[in-house]
Amino acid sequence: MPTISFIPSGKSVSVPAGTGLLEALRSAGFQIPTACGSKGLCGKCRVRVLSGEAPADSRQSACLGQSCIDQGWRAACVATVAGDMVIEDPGRADGKGVVLTDFVGREPRGDSGLWTMDVTLPEPSTGDQTDDASRLTAALAHSETHGTFSLSLRLLRSLPGLLRENRFQCRVVGLGDDILALERPGMVGGGIGLALDIGTTTLAAALCDLRTGAVLSVASGINPQSRHGDDVVTRTDYASLGEKELAEMQTLAIDALSGLCRQAMNAAGAKEGPLLVTAAGNTTMSHFFLGIPPDAMAVSPFIPAFRDEYIVSGREIGWSGPPPDPLVYVLPAVSAYVGGDIIAGLLAHDKTLAGGAVLFLDVGTNGEMALAVDGKILACATAAGPAFEGARIAQGMRAEPGAIARISLSHGGRLEAEVVDGAPARGLCGTGLLDAVAVLLGAGLIDQTGRLLDPDEARDADPALPADLLVRIHEGDGGTALWLVRPGEHKSAGVALSQRDIREFQLAKGAIAAGARVLLELAGIKPSGLEAVLLAGGFGNYLDPRSALAAGLIPPGVEPGRIRSVGNAALAGSRLCLLSRDERESAESLARWVEYIELSGRADFQAAFAEEMLFGRDGE
């Protein structure tokens, strides 16, 4: 059985010959990204083979380029283990990237709908042999709640002992017609709830007191489904392979979210788990969360299995957080590609939406947006791809230690990079990519078509161009490239932006800008007429609005002062739904109110996309 040894960590793993190298790496504990879903396209899973058997076929060459192959690099997802190997430690982060958990927005209207009731039941006798469950539900039915109740199996199992230990007295905790918990009489229950943001890339959770609305703690992490692709289409392809794969996608999400619940409880010192969980995610993530096949959304006419809110027992979906078994409320969606996360964000900022023409942008793995004007809300989604999450960029990565997050040009003409946590520069995240393109456009090194000029062309275009920029231009595997961090700077082996990377950026920004343009044109609004542009999500929260305007990501003509970040809007809206039944009803009304604009097949979108791929377009 071949053995793979890792240097310098000293780790080793033995696997049968023919095992995929990616599988072997993961069995050794390395977190290896596969943005393309293990199709040999993105090169994010590359590792350096120092010795041993590592044949390189045409797929390797197409993915990495011959110069990388010659240096021992291999794409792990399309490589197999043929014999003993020595591999340089992949050096991947442990999945603790920068996850946005800060959120802003209003406080909830109304209460959670949570109720408690102390009941005293008539004790059974040989003349009254009514079962315990019927005895309890009858008492509740005659109370002021006037509901029709049933007990979950978990509660039914605890009922006999609880009643007999407390002389047939107990406290009932419920939400609407659902009984959530049975407690000892007089016990002051915690009334804990959990709000979730289920993002394609990241996960976030806020543990809240259902009675006071206070946020007790937050927890966050990377969505482990990313091992099967960085975008929803790639993950859907994997899940469509069979029931086993779909179940795996659900388990990955549920286990990770249950883990965040435990983290948040530990941080807050909470001993009992949440009674209620609210989940906001895009439509595909909501399907995975419930274990529902999302296949039909991946092909025209893009039909989800459900769009309305969905309420389910936590145990029914495999929730493994601490007891009790929570009631889970999944926010409603608008369409296959405008989901509960957008509804949550719009809900959290509905006061702003009512104040004139407002564009809401959630730029992440998916490009989703909504335009509120004249009492209407138009929404659309664009296939922007995951470039802003670092995928499909040669040295792209998430916002984690070692990622270049900021690029600027000093007054002295020197290119300067800001790296997350001040670590040695390893790659480039979305905000750094945006800044880099904006800086190079401003310097004239990128022309209107997106072509990166070579040094001679750059000198001819501007003889006064800073020398520090010129010396960074070189030829790489992706064509002409520019060192953002030269080898040796920031203790780095070098991080470059290639011509191919710029093309990927153009595709992403072109799709988002074109979607916004179509919405504005349908509403008869010019960019200068927008009262506000709200940027939601991690990328939107950390990007520089000046760079977004310079690169054309945000429609030119928008006044910079009207652009503002709103943090994790999905988590903010999920919290509102957690704390108020009125807010849940508002979310449901909002989902029905939003008018979805399907962009595929629209001639105006195709024309706008072709124009928005270019740089320097006049927005007016």
C-alpha positions as CSV (number, residue, x, y, z in Angstrom):
1,M,0.0,0.0,0.0
2,P,1.6,3.3,-1.1
3,T,2.5,5.8,1.6
4,I,2.4,9.6,1.2
5,S,4.7,11.6,3.4
6,F,4.4,15.3,4.0
7,I,7.3,17.8,4.5
8,P,7.9,19.5,6.9
9,S,5.0,18.5,9.1
10,G,6.1,14.8,9.1
11,K,2.6,13.6,8.6
12,S,2.0,10.5,6.5
13,V,-0.9,8.4,5.3
14,S,-1.1,5.1,3.6
15,V,-3.8,4.4,0.9
16,P,-4.5,1.8,-1.7
17,A,-3.0,2.3,-5.1
18,G,-5.4,4.0,-7.4
19,T,-6.9,6.2,-4.6
20,G,-7.5,9.8,-5.7
21,L,-4.8,12.1,-4.4
22,L,-7.5,14.6,-3.2
23,E,-9.1,11.9,-1.1
24,A,-5.7,10.9,0.3
25,L,-4.9,14.5,1.2
26,R,-8.3,14.9,3.0
27,S,-7.8,11.6,4.9
28,A,-4.5,13.1,6.2
29,G,-6.5,16.1,7.6
30,F,-5.7,18.8,5.0
31,Q,-8.4,21.2,4.0
32,I,-8.1,21.2,0.2
33,P,-10.4,23.5,-1.8
34,T,-12.0,22.3,-5.0
35,A,-13.7,25.4,-6.5
36,C,-14.6,23.5,-9.7
37,G,-16.1,20.5,-8.0
38,S,-13.1,18.3,-8.7
39,K,-13.3,18.6,-12.4
40,G,-9.7,19.6,-13.0
41,L,-10.5,23.2,-14.0
42,C,-9.6,25.6,-11.3
43,G,-6.2,24.4,-10.0
44,K,-7.1,25.4,-6.4
45,C,-6.3,21.9,-5.2
46,R,-2.7,21.9,-6.5
47,V,0.0,20.4,-4.4
48,R,3.8,20.1,-5.0
49,V,5.2,16.6,-5.4
50,L,8.8,16.5,-4.2
51,S,9.5,12.9,-5.1
52,G,7.7,9.7,-6.1
53,E,5.3,8.6,-8.8
54,A,3.2,11.5,-10.0
55,P,2.4,11.1,-13.8
56,A,1.0,14.2,-15.4
57,D,-1.6,13.7,-18.1
58,S,-3.2,16.3,-20.5
59,R,-5.7,17.3,-17.8
60,Q,-2.9,18.3,-15.5
61,S,-1.3,20.4,-18.2
62,A,-4.5,22.1,-19.2
63,C,-5.3,22.9,-15.6
64,L,-1.9,24.1,-14.3
65,G,0.2,24.9,-17.3
66,Q,3.5,23.2,-18.2
67,S,5.8,25.4,-16.1
68,C,3.9,24.4,-13.0
69,I,4.0,20.8,-14.0
70,D,7.8,21.0,-14.5
71,Q,8.1,22.4,-10.9
72,G,6.3,19.3,-9.5
73,W,2.8,20.8,-9.1
74,R,-0.2,18.5,-9.6
75,A,-4.0,19.1,-9.4
76,A,-5.0,16.7,-6.7
77,C,-8.5,16.3,-7.9
78,V,-7.4,14.6,-11.2
79,A,-4.4,12.8,-9.8
80,T,-4.2,9.2,-8.4
81,V,-1.8,7.6,-6.0
82,A,0.4,5.1,-8.0
83,G,3.2,4.6,-5.4
84,D,5.1,6.2,-2.5
85,M,5.2,10.0,-2.7
86,V,6.7,12.9,-0.7
87,I,4.5,16.1,-0.9
88,E,5.2,19.5,0.4
89,D,2.6,20.4,3.1
90,P,-0.3,22.0,1.3
91,G,-0.3,24.8,3.8
92,R,-4.0,25.3,3.5
93,A,-5.8,27.3,6.2
94,D,-7.9,25.5,8.7
95,G,-11.2,26.9,7.4
96,K,-11.2,29.9,9.7
97,G,-11.5,32.6,7.2
98,V,-13.0,36.0,7.8
99,V,-16.7,35.5,8.2
100,L,-19.0,38.5,8.5
101,T,-21.2,38.3,11.6
102,D,-21.8,42.0,12.2
103,F,-25.2,43.1,11.2
104,V,-27.2,46.4,11.4
105,G,-30.9,47.0,11.1
106,R,-33.9,47.8,13.1
107,E,-35.3,46.0,16.1
108,P,-38.2,43.5,15.6
109,R,-41.9,44.6,15.6
110,G,-44.1,42.4,17.8
111,D,-43.1,39.4,19.9
112,S,-41.8,36.0,19.0
113,G,-45.2,34.3,19.6
114,L,-43.5,32.2,22.3
115,W,-45.8,31.4,25.2
116,T,-45.6,29.5,28.5
117,M,-48.3,28.0,30.6
118,D,-48.4,26.3,33.9
119,V,-50.9,23.5,34.0
120,T,-52.2,21.2,36.7
121,L,-53.7,18.0,35.4
122,P,-56.2,15.7,37.2
123,E,-54.3,12.7,38.4
124,P,-55.3,9.4,36.9
125,S,-57.2,6.7,38.7
126,T,-58.9,3.4,38.1
127,G,-61.9,5.4,37.2
128,D,-60.0,7.8,34.9
129,Q,-57.5,6.0,32.8
130,T,-57.0,8.8,30.2
131,D,-53.5,8.6,28.8
132,D,-51.0,11.3,29.7
133,A,-50.8,12.9,26.3
134,S,-54.5,13.3,26.0
135,R,-54.7,14.6,29.6
136,L,-52.2,17.4,28.7
137,T,-53.6,18.4,25.3
138,A,-57.1,18.5,26.7
139,A,-56.0,20.9,29.4
140,L,-54.3,23.1,26.8
141,A,-57.3,23.0,24.4
142,H,-59.5,24.4,27.2
143,S,-57.0,27.2,28.0
144,E,-56.9,30.6,26.5
145,T,-54.6,29.4,23.7
146,H,-57.5,27.5,22.1
147,G,-55.1,25.5,20.0
148,T,-55.0,22.0,18.6
149,F,-51.8,20.4,19.9
150,S,-49.7,17.3,19.4
151,L,-46.6,16.1,21.1
152,S,-43.4,15.1,19.3
153,L,-42.0,11.7,20.1
154,R,-39.1,13.3,22.1
155,L,-41.6,15.2,24.4
156,L,-43.9,12.2,24.7
157,R,-41.0,10.1,26.0
158,S,-40.3,12.6,28.7
159,L,-43.9,13.3,29.7
160,P,-44.7,10.3,32.0
161,G,-41.7,10.9,34.3
162,L,-42.1,14.7,34.3
163,L,-45.8,14.5,35.4
164,R,-45.2,11.9,38.1
165,E,-42.2,13.6,39.6
166,N,-44.1,16.9,39.9
167,R,-47.6,15.7,41.0
168,F,-49.1,16.2,37.5
169,Q,-48.0,19.8,37.2
170,C,-45.7,21.1,34.5
171,R,-44.9,24.2,32.5
172,V,-45.5,24.1,28.7
173,V,-43.5,26.2,26.3
174,G,-45.0,26.7,22.8
175,L,-44.9,28.7,19.6
176,G,-48.3,29.0,18.0
177,D,-49.9,25.5,18.0
178,D,-46.5,23.8,18.4
179,I,-45.3,22.6,21.8
180,L,-41.6,23.2,22.0
181,A,-40.7,22.1,25.5
182,L,-42.1,20.6,28.8
183,E,-40.5,21.9,32.0
184,R,-40.8,21.5,35.7
185,P,-43.5,23.8,37.2
186,G,-42.3,27.2,38.1
187,M,-39.1,26.7,36.1
188,V,-37.9,29.9,34.4
189,G,-37.0,28.6,30.9
190,G,-34.2,30.1,28.9
191,G,-36.3,30.8,25.9
192,I,-33.2,30.6,23.6
193,G,-33.4,30.8,19.8
194,L,-30.9,30.6,17.0
195,A,-30.8,32.7,13.8
196,L,-28.9,31.2,10.9
197,D,-27.4,32.6,7.7
198,I,-26.7,29.7,5.4
199,G,-24.3,31.1,2.8
200,T,-22.8,29.3,-0.1
201,T,-19.3,30.2,1.2
202,T,-19.8,31.0,4.9
203,L,-22.1,30.1,7.8
204,A,-23.1,32.4,10.6
205,A,-25.3,31.9,13.7
206,A,-26.7,34.3,16.3
207,L,-27.9,32.9,19.7
208,C,-30.7,35.1,21.0
209,D,-32.9,35.4,24.1
210,L,-36.4,35.0,22.7
211,R,-38.0,37.1,25.4
212,T,-35.7,40.1,25.4
213,G,-34.3,40.0,21.9
214,A,-30.8,40.2,23.2
215,V,-28.0,38.7,21.1
216,L,-26.2,36.4,23.5
217,S,-23.3,35.3,21.2
218,V,-22.4,34.7,17.6
219,A,-20.5,31.9,15.8
220,S,-19.3,31.5,12.3
221,G,-17.4,29.2,9.9
222,I,-16.8,28.1,6.4
223,N,-19.5,26.1,4.6
224,P,-18.0,22.6,4.3
225,Q,-20.1,21.9,1.2
226,S,-17.3,23.8,-0.6
227,R,-15.4,20.6,-0.9
228,H,-17.8,19.8,-3.7
229,G,-17.6,23.2,-5.5
230,D,-17.6,26.9,-4.7
231,D,-20.9,27.7,-6.5
232,V,-24.4,26.3,-6.3
233,V,-24.4,24.9,-9.8
234,T,-21.3,22.7,-9.2
235,R,-22.7,21.5,-5.9
236,T,-26.1,20.7,-7.5
237,D,-24.2,18.7,-10.1
238,Y,-22.6,16.6,-7.3
239,A,-25.9,16.2,-5.4
240,S,-27.7,15.1,-8.6
241,L,-25.4,12.0,-8.8
242,G,-27.7,10.1,-6.3
243,E,-29.4,9.9,-2.9
244,K,-26.1,9.3,-1.2
245,E,-24.5,12.5,-2.5
246,L,-27.6,14.6,-1.7
247,A,-27.7,13.2,1.8
248,E,-24.0,14.1,2.2
249,M,-24.7,17.7,1.2
250,Q,-27.4,18.0,3.8
251,T,-25.3,16.3,6.5
252,L,-22.4,18.6,5.8
253,A,-24.6,21.7,6.3
254,I,-26.6,20.4,9.3
255,D,-23.5,19.1,11.2
256,A,-21.6,22.4,10.6
257,L,-24.6,24.5,11.7
258,S,-25.3,22.3,14.8
259,G,-21.6,22.8,15.6
260,L,-22.0,26.5,15.4
261,C,-25.0,26.2,17.8
262,R,-22.8,24.4,20.3
263,Q,-20.1,27.1,19.9
264,A,-22.5,29.9,20.5
265,M,-24.0,28.2,23.5
266,N,-20.6,27.6,25.1
267,A,-19.8,31.3,24.5
268,A,-23.0,32.4,26.1
269,G,-22.9,29.9,28.9
270,A,-26.3,28.5,27.8
271,K,-27.2,25.0,29.1
272,E,-30.3,24.4,27.0
273,G,-30.4,24.4,23.3
274,P,-32.6,26.7,21.1
275,L,-36.4,26.2,21.1
276,L,-36.7,27.9,17.7
277,V,-34.2,28.1,14.8
278,T,-34.7,30.4,11.8
279,A,-32.7,29.8,8.6
280,A,-32.0,32.3,5.8
281,G,-30.2,31.0,2.7
282,N,-30.3,31.2,-1.0
283,T,-32.9,28.8,-2.5
284,T,-30.3,26.1,-3.3
285,M,-28.9,26.2,0.3
286,S,-32.4,26.0,1.7
287,H,-33.1,22.9,-0.4
288,F,-29.8,21.3,0.8
289,F,-30.7,22.2,4.4
290,L,-33.9,20.3,4.1
291,G,-32.5,17.5,2.0
292,I,-34.6,18.3,-1.0
293,P,-33.1,17.8,-4.5
294,P,-32.3,21.2,-6.2
295,D,-31.7,19.6,-9.6
296,A,-34.6,21.3,-11.4
297,M,-33.3,24.7,-10.5
298,A,-30.1,24.1,-12.5
299,V,-31.8,23.9,-15.9
300,S,-34.4,26.0,-17.7
301,P,-37.1,26.9,-16.6
302,F,-35.3,26.9,-13.2
303,I,-38.1,25.6,-10.9
304,P,-37.5,25.1,-7.2
305,A,-39.3,22.3,-5.2
306,F,-40.7,24.9,-2.9
307,R,-40.6,28.7,-2.4
308,D,-42.9,29.4,0.6
309,E,-41.7,29.3,4.2
310,Y,-41.2,25.9,5.6
311,I,-41.5,24.7,9.2
312,V,-40.1,21.4,10.4
313,S,-38.8,19.6,13.5
314,G,-35.0,19.8,13.9
315,R,-34.7,16.1,14.4
316,E,-36.5,15.5,11.1
317,I,-33.7,17.1,9.2
318,G,-30.9,15.6,11.4
319,W,-30.3,18.5,13.7
320,S,-27.6,17.4,16.1
321,G,-27.4,20.4,18.3
322,P,-28.0,20.2,22.1
323,P,-31.6,19.4,23.2
324,P,-34.4,20.3,23.1
325,D,-35.5,19.4,19.5
326,P,-36.1,22.9,18.0
327,L,-38.8,24.0,15.7
328,V,-37.0,25.1,12.5
329,Y,-38.4,27.9,10.3
330,V,-36.9,28.3,6.8
331,L,-37.5,31.7,5.3
332,P,-39.4,31.9,2.0
333,A,-37.8,32.6,-1.4
334,V,-38.8,34.5,-4.5
335,S,-37.4,32.2,-7.2
336,A,-34.7,29.6,-7.8
337,Y,-32.0,32.3,-7.6
338,V,-33.5,35.0,-5.3
339,G,-33.8,33.2,-2.0
340,G,-34.6,33.6,1.7
341,D,-31.3,35.4,2.3
342,I,-32.4,38.3,0.1
343,I,-35.9,38.4,1.7
344,A,-34.1,38.5,5.1
345,G,-31.9,41.4,3.9
346,L,-34.8,43.4,2.5
347,L,-36.8,42.8,5.6
348,A,-34.0,44.1,7.8
349,H,-33.8,47.3,5.8
350,D,-37.4,47.8,4.8
351,K,-37.4,51.3,6.3
352,T,-34.6,52.3,3.9
353,L,-36.4,50.7,1.0
354,A,-39.4,52.9,1.6
355,G,-37.4,56.1,1.3
356,G,-37.0,56.4,-2.5
357,A,-35.1,54.5,-5.2
358,V,-32.8,52.0,-3.4
359,L,-30.6,49.3,-4.9
360,F,-29.9,46.3,-2.7
361,L,-26.8,44.3,-3.8
362,D,-25.6,41.0,-2.4
363,V,-22.4,40.4,-4.2
364,G,-20.9,37.0,-3.2
365,T,-20.8,33.6,-4.8
366,N,-24.1,34.6,-6.4
367,G,-25.0,38.0,-7.7
368,E,-28.4,38.8,-6.3
369,M,-30.0,42.3,-6.3
370,A,-33.3,44.1,-5.8
371,L,-34.5,47.6,-6.7
372,A,-37.1,49.3,-4.6
373,V,-38.9,52.2,-6.2
374,D,-42.5,53.6,-6.2
375,G,-43.8,50.9,-3.9
376,K,-42.5,48.1,-6.1
377,I,-39.5,45.8,-5.7
378,L,-37.9,44.3,-8.7
379,A,-35.3,41.5,-8.2
380,C,-32.9,39.5,-10.3
381,A,-29.9,37.2,-10.1
382,T,-26.9,37.0,-12.3
383,A,-24.5,34.1,-12.9
384,A,-21.5,36.1,-11.6
385,G,-19.5,33.1,-10.6
386,P,-17.3,32.9,-7.5
387,A,-14.5,35.2,-8.6
388,F,-15.1,37.6,-5.7
389,E,-14.7,34.6,-3.4
390,G,-11.3,33.9,-4.8
391,A,-12.3,31.1,-7.1
392,R,-11.2,30.9,-10.7
393,I,-8.5,33.5,-10.0
394,A,-5.1,31.9,-10.4
395,Q,-3.9,32.8,-6.9
396,G,-7.4,33.6,-5.6
397,M,-8.4,32.6,-2.1
398,R,-10.9,33.4,0.6
399,A,-10.4,36.3,3.0
400,E,-8.2,34.4,5.4
401,P,-4.7,34.9,6.8
402,G,-2.3,35.5,3.9
403,A,-4.9,36.9,1.5
404,I,-4.2,40.3,0.0
405,A,-7.3,42.3,1.0
406,R,-6.3,45.8,-0.1
407,I,-4.2,47.3,-3.0
408,S,-3.3,50.9,-3.3
409,L,-0.8,53.2,-5.1
410,S,1.1,55.5,-2.7
411,H,1.8,59.1,-3.5
412,G,5.3,58.1,-4.4
413,G,4.0,55.7,-7.0
414,R,4.6,52.5,-5.1
415,L,2.2,49.6,-5.2
416,E,1.2,48.7,-1.7
417,A,-0.6,45.6,-0.4
418,E,-2.5,45.0,2.8
419,V,-2.6,41.3,3.9
420,V,-5.1,39.7,6.2
421,D,-3.6,39.4,9.7
422,G,-0.2,40.6,8.4
423,A,0.7,37.1,7.4
424,P,3.0,36.2,4.5
425,A,1.1,36.9,1.3
426,R,-0.3,33.7,-0.3
427,G,-3.0,34.9,-2.6
428,L,-5.7,37.4,-3.4
429,C,-9.3,37.7,-2.1
430,G,-12.2,39.5,-3.6
431,T,-11.6,43.0,-2.2
432,G,-8.0,42.8,-3.2
433,L,-8.9,41.8,-6.7
434,L,-11.3,44.7,-7.0
435,D,-8.7,47.2,-5.7
436,A,-6.0,45.8,-8.0
437,V,-8.2,46.2,-11.1
438,A,-9.2,49.7,-10.0
439,V,-5.6,50.8,-9.4
440,L,-4.4,49.4,-12.7
441,L,-7.2,51.1,-14.5
442,G,-6.4,54.4,-12.9
443,A,-2.8,54.0,-13.8
444,G,-3.7,53.2,-17.4
445,L,-2.1,49.7,-17.3
446,I,-5.5,48.1,-18.2
447,D,-7.2,49.5,-21.3
448,Q,-11.0,49.7,-21.9
449,T,-11.2,46.2,-23.3
450,G,-9.5,44.8,-20.2
451,R,-6.1,44.1,-21.8
452,L,-3.1,44.4,-19.5
453,L,-0.5,46.4,-21.3
454,D,3.1,45.2,-21.6
455,P,5.9,47.6,-20.4
456,D,6.6,49.2,-23.8
457,E,2.9,49.9,-24.4
458,A,2.6,51.3,-20.9
459,R,5.5,53.7,-21.4
460,D,4.1,54.9,-24.7
461,A,0.7,55.5,-23.1
462,D,2.2,57.4,-20.1
463,P,5.9,58.2,-19.9
464,A,5.4,59.3,-16.3
465,L,4.1,55.9,-15.2
466,P,5.8,54.9,-11.9
467,A,8.8,52.6,-12.4
468,D,7.5,50.4,-9.5
469,L,4.5,49.4,-11.6
470,L,6.6,48.8,-14.8
471,V,9.0,46.4,-13.2
472,R,6.2,44.3,-11.9
473,I,4.9,43.3,-15.3
474,H,6.0,39.9,-16.5
475,E,4.9,36.9,-18.6
476,G,3.1,34.2,-16.6
477,D,1.2,31.0,-17.4
478,G,-2.0,33.1,-17.8
479,G,-0.4,35.6,-20.2
480,T,0.9,39.0,-19.2
481,A,0.8,39.4,-15.5
482,L,1.7,41.9,-12.8
483,W,3.2,41.2,-9.5
484,L,1.0,42.6,-6.7
485,V,3.5,41.3,-4.2
486,R,6.9,40.5,-5.7
487,P,8.8,37.4,-4.6
488,G,10.5,38.2,-1.4
489,E,8.0,41.0,-0.4
490,H,5.8,40.3,2.6
491,K,7.8,37.0,3.1
492,S,6.0,35.8,0.0
493,A,6.9,33.6,-3.0
494,G,5.0,36.2,-5.0
495,V,1.3,37.0,-5.8
496,A,0.5,38.1,-9.3
497,L,-2.6,39.3,-11.2
498,S,-2.8,37.7,-14.7
499,Q,-4.5,38.6,-17.9
500,R,-6.7,35.6,-17.4
501,D,-7.7,36.8,-13.9
502,I,-8.7,40.2,-15.3
503,R,-11.0,38.4,-17.8
504,E,-12.6,36.5,-14.9
505,F,-13.1,39.7,-13.1
506,Q,-14.7,41.2,-16.2
507,L,-17.2,38.3,-16.5
508,A,-18.2,38.7,-12.8
509,K,-18.5,42.5,-12.7
510,G,-20.1,42.6,-16.2
511,A,-22.9,40.2,-15.1
512,I,-23.6,42.1,-11.9
513,A,-23.5,45.5,-13.5
514,A,-25.7,44.4,-16.4
515,G,-28.3,43.0,-13.9
516,A,-28.4,46.3,-12.1
517,R,-28.7,48.2,-15.4
518,V,-31.7,46.1,-16.5
519,L,-33.5,46.7,-13.2
520,L,-32.8,50.5,-13.4
521,E,-33.9,50.7,-17.0
522,L,-37.1,48.7,-16.3
523,A,-37.9,51.2,-13.5
524,G,-37.0,54.2,-15.5
525,I,-34.3,55.3,-13.0
526,K,-30.8,56.6,-13.7
527,P,-28.0,55.7,-11.4
528,S,-27.8,59.3,-10.2
529,G,-31.4,59.0,-9.1
530,L,-30.7,56.3,-6.5
531,E,-31.1,57.4,-3.0
532,A,-29.0,54.6,-1.7
533,V,-27.0,51.5,-2.7
534,L,-27.0,48.9,0.1
535,L,-24.1,46.4,-0.1
536,A,-24.8,43.2,1.8
537,G,-22.6,40.2,2.6
538,G,-18.9,39.8,3.3
539,F,-17.5,41.1,0.0
540,G,-20.0,44.0,0.0
541,N,-19.1,44.9,3.5
542,Y,-15.4,45.1,3.0
543,L,-15.0,46.4,-0.5
544,D,-13.9,50.0,-1.2
545,P,-16.8,51.9,-2.8
546,R,-14.4,54.0,-4.8
547,S,-12.8,50.9,-6.3
548,A,-16.3,49.5,-7.1
549,L,-17.2,52.7,-9.0
550,A,-13.9,52.9,-10.8
551,A,-14.1,49.3,-12.0
552,G,-17.8,49.6,-12.9
553,L,-19.1,47.1,-10.4
554,I,-21.5,49.7,-9.1
555,P,-23.3,51.7,-11.8
556,P,-21.3,54.8,-12.7
557,G,-23.2,58.0,-11.8
558,V,-24.1,56.9,-8.3
559,E,-23.0,59.4,-5.7
560,P,-20.3,57.8,-3.5
561,G,-21.8,59.1,-0.3
562,R,-25.0,57.1,-1.1
563,I,-23.2,53.8,-1.1
564,R,-23.1,52.0,2.3
565,S,-22.4,48.6,3.7
566,V,-25.1,46.9,5.8
567,G,-23.1,44.0,7.1
568,N,-24.6,40.5,7.3
569,A,-28.2,41.5,6.2
570,A,-29.3,37.9,5.9
571,L,-28.4,37.3,9.6
572,A,-30.1,40.5,10.6
573,G,-33.3,39.5,8.9
574,S,-33.1,35.9,10.2
575,R,-32.9,37.4,13.7
576,L,-36.0,39.5,13.1
577,C,-37.9,36.4,12.1
578,L,-36.6,34.5,15.1
579,L,-37.9,37.2,17.5
580,S,-41.2,38.1,16.0
581,R,-44.1,36.3,14.4
582,D,-45.1,39.6,12.9
583,E,-41.8,39.7,11.1
584,R,-42.2,36.2,9.9
585,E,-45.5,37.2,8.4
586,S,-43.9,40.3,6.9
587,A,-41.2,38.1,5.3
588,E,-43.9,35.9,3.8
589,S,-45.7,38.9,2.4
590,L,-42.5,40.4,1.1
591,A,-41.6,37.2,-0.8
592,R,-45.0,37.4,-2.6
593,W,-44.6,41.1,-3.3
594,V,-41.2,41.0,-4.9
595,E,-41.4,40.8,-8.7
596,Y,-38.7,38.5,-10.1
597,I,-37.1,39.4,-13.4
598,E,-35.6,36.3,-15.2
599,L,-32.5,37.6,-17.1
600,S,-31.8,34.5,-19.2
601,G,-33.0,35.0,-22.7
602,R,-33.5,38.7,-22.3
603,A,-32.0,40.6,-25.2
604,D,-31.5,43.8,-23.1
605,F,-29.5,41.8,-20.5
606,Q,-27.3,40.3,-23.2
607,A,-26.6,43.7,-24.7
608,A,-25.9,45.2,-21.3
609,F,-23.6,42.4,-20.4
610,A,-21.5,42.9,-23.6
611,E,-21.2,46.6,-22.8
612,E,-20.6,46.2,-19.0
613,M,-17.7,43.8,-19.7
614,L,-15.8,46.9,-20.9
615,F,-14.3,49.4,-18.6
616,G,-15.0,53.2,-18.5
617,R,-18.7,53.2,-19.6
618,D,-20.6,56.4,-18.9
619,G,-23.5,55.6,-16.6
620,E,-25.7,58.5,-17.7
